[in-house]
Amino acid sequence: MTHLFGLLSTGTSALLTQQRAINVTGNNIANVNTPGYSRQKVNLETSIPVQSSLGLMSFGVTATGIERVYDRFIGVQLTNANASLGRWEAQQSMLDRVEVVFDESNGYGLNQALSDFWSAWQDLSLNPEGSTERAMVVSTSQGLADAIRAKYADLEQIQEDIDTAVEGGVETVNRLVAQIADLNRKIASTEVNGTKANDYRDSRDLVLKQLAEIIDIKSYENSDGQVVVSAAGGRPLVESGNTWQLQAQTNADGQTDVLWPDIRGGAVAITGEITGGKIGGWLQTRDRQIAGYQDQLDELANGLRDQINAIHAAGYGLDGTTGTDLLTGTGAADLQMRPEVLNDLDLIAASATAAGVPGNADHALAIYNLRTALTMSGGTATFDGAANTLVSQVGHDVQTAAANASHQADMMTYLENYRESVSGVSLDEEMVNLVKFEAAYNAAAKMISIADDMLNNLMNIVG
């Protein structure tokens, strides 16, 4: 009779265990399209063997736990790749807008403005007293100044938009950091008795991936199963259930800095330490690339102002006046025509001498000849060359960002596919498991039925 009860025990454990396996398989199937879900499996072991007349013998099967199929190394790679992808996508997005600012295909670009300006001075050199030629000089000079000033203003607007994006990024970082800390607490409380918090761990990995897309991070899991997350030179964002909330603050230059709260209650600017994620890409574009374009525009504007004014101020207008500058402003941001010249065409100084007015055009020709003079980049480039270099640099930076974004997207696709091959749910595999566990369940039920019949027959005989 003891062996019959053992048979019942074996059948019961098999029935319950296969039912658990079917439940886990069903959960896998239900989450086949759930982002970040890792396939789970039941770990099965034979029951603890006991001594019998025939020796050690186990009675049934037991489920020792539910394990998620997960490769931590792939998770780290995905996090790092997502940080790089976020950075390059952010740079590409903003640089695409910069490319529009320096678009030369519509006929109204920087090179066209310079070409029109030089042509107007050439025409004036052929007819220095002509009112039409003088009007064209004024028009093209103002047009060139407007073009440079407008491009500088457009770059400033993109920087302001980046500031807004950075502020939104900081808010997102703080929200995700709070979610990670909350999941840390849930995982710690769930696993205190040895149970694996598989679903919470999946959720935490997904949030870590989302956080890395916004800002470059480093993370590791401590002995309690909680992740420690840091950013920008190892400054902690999450440790156990504690969080450090970043701040966005306008600096003295009017741009947004990212601040990290230190232990003394102060705040440390970490803007220059953030190199990855969308925030890193935005800051790189704002502080290095766009700032570099602005410096080149300033150099072009100041070079034009100084060289042209030096010639123009030494010349004589139709009214005999001299010492008049053509351009004012302290840089690309405020370059413009001198108002007096704008309102009085006679002040345009085409002549080299007072006696040469009105027919002399030496200074008009001298200004036109600046077109081929090596006045930029330490005497190695012309004004047109400097403008072409700037436009080419923008195009190169856009192509570089696009190529890197495409590469990182391909890398992410590869890693995602590799993760799916390890941790993803295969419906075909789960259906096979479902049939396998169902067959085992039915067999266990049949075994219990047979044992029950045998036990009833025995009781009838004994009775």
Backbone hydrogen bonds, N-H to C=O, Kabsch-Sander energy under -0.5 kcal/mol:
donor,donor_aa,acceptor,acceptor_aa,energy
5,F,1,M,-2.3
6,G,2,T,-2.1
7,L,3,H,-2.0
8,L,4,L,-2.2
9,S,5,F,-2.5
10,T,6,G,-2.7
11,G,7,L,-2.5
12,T,8,L,-2.5
13,S,9,S,-2.5
14,A,10,T,-2.1
15,L,11,G,-2.5
16,L,12,T,-2.6
17,T,13,S,-2.5
18,Q,14,A,-2.6
19,Q,15,L,-1.7
20,R,16,L,-1.9
21,A,17,T,-2.2
22,I,18,Q,-2.4
23,N,19,Q,-2.2
24,V,20,R,-2.4
25,T,21,A,-2.4
26,G,22,I,-2.5
27,N,23,N,-2.1
28,N,24,V,-2.2
29,I,25,T,-2.3
30,A,26,G,-2.2
31,N,27,N,-1.5
32,V,29,I,-1.3
34,T,31,N,-1.4
37,Y,34,T,-1.8
39,R,423,S,-3.6
41,K,67,E,-2.7
43,N,65,G,-2.8
44,L,42,V,-0.6
45,E,62,T,-2.6
47,S,60,G,-2.3
50,V,57,M,-2.8
52,S,55,G,-1.5
55,G,52,S,-1.8
57,M,50,V,-2.8
60,G,58,S,-0.5
62,T,45,E,-3.2
64,T,43,N,-2.4
64,T,62,T,-0.7
65,G,43,N,-0.7
67,E,41,K,-2.9
67,E,65,G,-0.6
69,V,39,R,-3.7
70,Y,68,R,-0.9
72,R,70,Y,-0.6
75,G,71,D,-1.7
76,V,72,R,-2.1
77,Q,73,F,-2.1
78,L,74,I,-2.7
79,T,75,G,-2.0
80,N,76,V,-2.4
81,A,77,Q,-2.8
82,N,78,L,-2.3
83,A,79,T,-1.6
84,S,80,N,-1.8
85,L,81,A,-2.6
86,G,82,N,-2.6
87,R,83,A,-1.9
88,W,84,S,-2.4
89,E,85,L,-2.6
90,A,86,G,-2.0
91,Q,87,R,-2.4
92,Q,88,W,-2.8
93,S,89,E,-2.4
94,M,90,A,-2.0
95,L,91,Q,-2.9
96,D,92,Q,-2.2
97,R,93,S,-0.9
98,V,94,M,-1.6
99,E,95,L,-2.6
100,V,96,D,-1.3
101,V,97,R,-1.4
102,F,98,V,-1.6
103,D,100,V,-1.4
107,G,104,E,-1.0
113,A,109,G,-2.0
114,L,110,L,-2.1
115,S,111,N,-2.6
116,D,112,Q,-2.6
117,F,113,A,-1.9
118,W,114,L,-2.6
119,S,115,S,-2.3
120,A,116,D,-2.0
121,W,117,F,-1.6
122,Q,118,W,-2.2
123,D,119,S,-2.5
124,L,120,A,-2.1
125,S,121,W,-2.0
126,L,122,Q,-0.9
126,L,123,D,-0.6
127,N,123,D,-1.0
130,G,127,N,-1.7
134,R,130,G,-2.1
135,A,131,S,-2.4
136,M,132,T,-2.0
137,V,133,E,-1.9
138,V,134,R,-2.2
139,S,135,A,-2.7
140,T,136,M,-3.0
141,S,137,V,-2.4
142,Q,138,V,-2.6
143,G,139,S,-2.4
144,L,140,T,-2.6
145,A,141,S,-2.4
146,D,142,Q,-2.9
147,A,143,G,-2.4
148,I,144,L,-2.4
149,R,145,A,-2.8
150,A,146,D,-3.0
151,K,147,A,-2.1
152,Y,148,I,-2.1
153,A,149,R,-2.3
154,D,150,A,-2.5
155,L,151,K,-2.1
156,E,152,Y,-2.1
157,Q,153,A,-2.1
158,I,154,D,-2.1
159,Q,155,L,-2.1
160,E,156,E,-2.2
161,D,157,Q,-2.3
162,I,158,I,-2.3
163,D,159,Q,-2.3
164,T,160,E,-2.0
165,A,161,D,-2.2
166,V,162,I,-2.9
167,E,163,D,-2.3
168,G,164,T,-2.1
169,G,165,A,-2.5
170,V,166,V,-2.5
171,E,167,E,-1.8
172,T,168,G,-2.1
173,V,169,G,-2.5
174,N,170,V,-2.4
175,R,171,E,-2.0
176,L,172,T,-2.6
177,V,173,V,-2.8
178,A,174,N,-1.9
179,Q,175,R,-1.7
180,I,176,L,-2.4
181,A,177,V,-2.3
182,D,178,A,-2.1
183,L,179,Q,-2.5
184,N,180,I,-2.5
185,R,181,A,-1.9
186,K,182,D,-2.1
187,I,183,L,-2.7
188,A,184,N,-2.5
189,S,185,R,-2.3
190,T,186,K,-2.0
191,E,187,I,-2.6
193,N,190,T,-0.6
194,G,191,E,-1.7
195,T,190,T,-0.6
198,N,196,K,-1.6
201,R,197,A,-2.3
202,D,198,N,-2.3
203,S,199,D,-2.3
204,R,200,Y,-2.4
205,D,201,R,-2.5
206,L,202,D,-2.1
207,V,203,S,-2.2
208,L,204,R,-2.5
209,K,205,D,-2.0
210,Q,206,L,-2.1
211,L,207,V,-2.6
212,A,208,L,-2.4
213,E,209,K,-1.2
214,I,210,Q,-0.7
214,I,211,L,-1.0
215,I,211,L,-2.4
216,D,276,G,-0.9
218,K,230,S,-2.6
220,Y,228,V,-1.5
222,N,220,Y,-0.5
222,N,226,Q,-3.2
225,G,222,N,-2.0
228,V,220,Y,-3.0
229,V,227,V,-0.5
229,V,238,V,-2.3
230,S,218,K,-2.8
231,A,235,R,-2.8
232,A,216,D,-0.6
235,R,231,A,-1.7
237,L,229,V,-3.5
238,V,229,V,-2.0
239,E,242,N,-2.1
242,N,239,E,-2.4
244,W,237,L,-2.1
246,L,244,W,-0.5
247,Q,259,L,-2.3
249,Q,247,Q,-0.5
249,Q,257,D,-2.4
251,N,255,Q,-3.5
254,G,251,N,-1.9
257,D,249,Q,-3.5
259,L,247,Q,-3.1
259,L,257,D,-0.5
260,W,268,V,-2.9
262,D,266,G,-1.3
265,G,262,D,-1.6
268,V,260,W,-3.0
270,I,258,V,-2.9
271,T,258,V,-0.5
273,E,270,I,-1.3
274,I,270,I,-0.9
274,I,271,T,-0.9
275,T,273,E,-0.6
277,G,83,A,-2.1
278,K,213,E,-2.2
279,I,214,I,-2.8
280,G,276,G,-1.4
281,G,277,G,-2.3
282,W,278,K,-2.9
283,L,279,I,-2.7
284,Q,280,G,-2.4
285,T,281,G,-2.2
286,R,282,W,-2.6
287,D,283,L,-3.0
288,R,284,Q,-1.7
289,Q,284,Q,-1.6
290,I,285,T,-3.3
291,A,286,R,-0.7
292,G,288,R,-1.7
293,Y,289,Q,-2.3
294,Q,290,I,-2.4
295,D,291,A,-2.0
296,Q,292,G,-2.0
297,L,293,Y,-2.4
298,D,294,Q,-2.7
299,E,295,D,-2.5
300,L,296,Q,-2.3
301,A,297,L,-3.1
302,N,298,D,-3.1
303,G,299,E,-2.1
304,L,300,L,-2.6
305,R,301,A,-2.5
306,D,302,N,-2.7
307,Q,303,G,-2.5
308,I,304,L,-2.5
309,N,305,R,-2.4
310,A,306,D,-2.0
311,I,307,Q,-1.3
312,H,308,I,-3.2
313,A,309,N,-3.0
314,A,310,A,-0.5
315,G,312,H,-1.2
316,Y,351,S,-2.0
317,G,321,T,-2.4
318,L,346,D,-1.8
319,D,346,D,-0.8
320,G,317,G,-1.9
323,G,313,A,-2.4
323,G,315,G,-0.5
325,D,323,G,-0.5
328,T,336,Q,-2.5
334,D,331,G,-0.9
335,L,332,A,-0.6
336,Q,328,T,-2.1
338,R,326,L,-2.6
341,V,338,R,-0.6
342,L,338,R,-2.1
343,N,339,P,-1.6
344,D,340,E,-0.7
347,L,344,D,-1.7
348,I,345,L,-1.5
350,A,316,Y,-0.6
350,A,348,I,-1.2
351,S,316,Y,-1.6
357,V,354,A,-1.0
360,N,356,G,-3.1
363,H,350,A,-1.5
364,A,350,A,-1.6
365,L,361,A,-2.4
366,A,362,D,-2.0
367,I,363,H,-2.2
368,Y,364,A,-2.0
369,N,365,L,-2.4
370,L,366,A,-0.6
370,L,367,I,-1.0
371,R,368,Y,-1.8
372,T,369,N,-1.3
373,A,370,L,-0.6
375,T,373,A,-1.6
375,T,381,A,-0.6
376,M,381,A,-3.2
380,T,376,M,-1.9
381,A,376,M,-2.1
383,F,370,L,-0.5
386,A,382,T,-2.4
387,A,383,F,-2.2
388,N,384,D,-2.6
389,T,385,G,-2.4
390,L,386,A,-2.0
391,V,387,A,-2.4
392,S,388,N,-2.8
393,Q,389,T,-2.4
394,V,390,L,-2.1
395,G,391,V,-2.1
396,H,392,S,-2.6
397,D,393,Q,-2.6
398,V,394,V,-2.4
399,Q,395,G,-2.3
400,T,396,H,-2.6
401,A,397,D,-2.4
402,A,398,V,-2.6
403,A,399,Q,-2.6
404,N,400,T,-2.5
405,A,401,A,-2.6
406,S,402,A,-2.4
407,H,403,A,-2.4
408,Q,404,N,-2.8
409,A,405,A,-2.2
410,D,406,S,-2.2
411,M,407,H,-2.4
412,M,408,Q,-2.7
413,T,409,A,-2.3
414,Y,410,D,-2.5
415,L,411,M,-2.7
416,E,412,M,-3.0
417,N,413,T,-2.5
418,Y,414,Y,-2.4
419,R,415,L,-2.8
420,E,416,E,-2.5
421,S,417,N,-2.0
422,V,418,Y,-1.1
422,V,419,R,-0.5
423,S,419,R,-4.2
424,G,419,R,-0.8
424,G,420,E,-0.9
426,S,424,G,-0.5
427,L,425,V,-0.6
430,E,426,S,-2.8
431,M,427,L,-2.4
432,V,428,D,-1.9
433,N,429,E,-2.3
434,L,430,E,-2.6
435,V,431,M,-2.3
436,K,432,V,-2.5
437,F,433,N,-3.2
438,E,434,L,-2.3
439,A,435,V,-2.3
440,A,436,K,-2.0
441,Y,437,F,-2.5
442,N,438,E,-2.7
443,A,439,A,-2.3
444,A,440,A,-2.4
445,A,441,Y,-2.4
446,K,442,N,-2.3
447,M,443,A,-2.4
448,I,444,A,-2.3
449,S,445,A,-2.1
450,I,446,K,-2.5
451,A,447,M,-2.6
452,D,448,I,-2.5
453,D,449,S,-2.2
454,M,450,I,-2.7
455,L,451,A,-2.5
456,N,452,D,-2.3
457,N,453,D,-2.5
458,L,454,M,-2.3
459,M,455,L,-2.3
460,N,456,N,-2.2
461,I,457,N,-2.1
462,V,458,L,-2.7
463,G,459,M,-2.8
